[in-house]
Amino acid sequence: MIKEVYELGTLAAASEVLYLTPGALSQQLKEAESLAGTKIFNRLNKKMIPTKAGTHIYQTACKILKELNQLDKSLKELASGEKGSILLSTECYTSYHWLPAILAKFKIDFENIDVKIVFEATHKPIQKLLQGHIDLAITSDPVPNENIDYYELFEDEMVAIVNSEHPWALKKFIDAVDFISENLIIHSEPLETVTIYQKLLQPNKIQPKSFTILPLTEASIELVKADMGVMVMANWAINPNFRNENIEIVKITPNGIKRIHYGAIRKEHDKPDYIFNFLKYLKDGIKR
């Protein structure tokens, strides 16, 4: 009230802003002066001239009102959810196929959290996480590090994709030795980060005849359809239409090659709750 009277200079102008009659506003000012124990304004005709005390109250009022407005804004944000952002990446481009649906649902429930995918970190998500370039990495190759916490998300199985005329198409399963005469299509190097090499070929000291590096899954499938190589991919990433396109899916080893995917975050004491909410959405969303 005092702020508006000070800035507008008359009771009539201030009463319109405060939705009070001039008489009611005059009465409230008298009560304020009584509480303050001093005059706040001198009345000169219709003008309200602030006293020294009035100027001091006005200056303090500006600070207090600013804080109250900020408090109100913060409370509204808390009521509607936390506000922040998550920079996300995964070690495999194929993983981005299932992310959009989960991101869309998360955005509905947490509209103040902005989730961005950092594609540049795809091949080195853990390294980028430690460097602070991303907030969350999805990986199936957890590197022990005292600065990282890993949260299990889901388990999948790796299967071989071959041309329907390929000799593997008649097998119930293949093993490490079967790769010796094959051109293996992989997404990227180094080989130590490729799941089939890491979990099967390297432990058995098996080296395929050759490698073709091709980051795009669709392009890799076209090479398989042309019988120019074999590839290994997660069972969830297989398009249902593949079987109608001269493609066969073959199990790897009798027990299958399985891996666990983790959500990795940096260890920080003040990690916001929405990071953990997003991890839960990832786990539940992928399971569905």
Stockholm file with secondary structure:
# STOCKHOLM 1.0

chainA/1-288         MIKEVYELGTLAAASEVLYLTPGALSQQLKEAESLAGTKIFNRLNKKMIPTKAGTHIYQTACKILKELNQLDKSLKELASGEKGSILLSTECYTSYHWLPAILAKFKIDFENIDVKIVFEATHKPIQKLLQGHIDLAITSDPVPNENIDYYELFEDEMVAIVNSEHPWALKKFIDAVDFISENLIIHSEPLETVTIYQKLLQPNKIQPKSFTILPLTEASIELVKADMGVMVMANWAINPNFRNENIEIVKITPNGIKRIHYGAIRKEHDKPDYIFNFLKYLKDGIKR
#=GR chainA/1-288 SS CHHHHHHHCBHHHHHHHHTCCHHHHHHHHHHHHHHHTSCSEEEETTEEEECHHHHHHHHHHHHHHHHHHHHHHHHHHHHHCCCEEEEEEESCGGGGGTHHHHHHHHHHHCTTEEEEECGGGTTCHHHHHHTTSCSEEEESSCCCCTTEEEEEEEEEEEEEEEETTSGGGGCSEECGGGGTTCEEEESSSCGGGSHHIIIIITTTTCCCSEEEECCCHHHHHHHHHTTSCEEEEEGGGCCGGGGGTTEEEEEESTTCEEEEEEEEEECCTTCCHHHHHHHHHHHHHHHC
#=GC SS_cons         CHHHHHHHCBHHHHHHHHTCCHHHHHHHHHHHHHHHTSCSEEEETTEEEECHHHHHHHHHHHHHHHHHHHHHHHHHHHHHCCCEEEEEEESCGGGGGTHHHHHHHHHHHCTTEEEEECGGGTTCHHHHHHTTSCSEEEESSCCCCTTEEEEEEEEEEEEEEEETTSGGGGCSEECGGGGTTCEEEESSSCGGGSHHIIIIITTTTCCCSEEEECCCHHHHHHHHHTTSCEEEEEGGGCCGGGGGTTEEEEEESTTCEEEEEEEEEECCTTCCHHHHHHHHHHHHHHHC
//
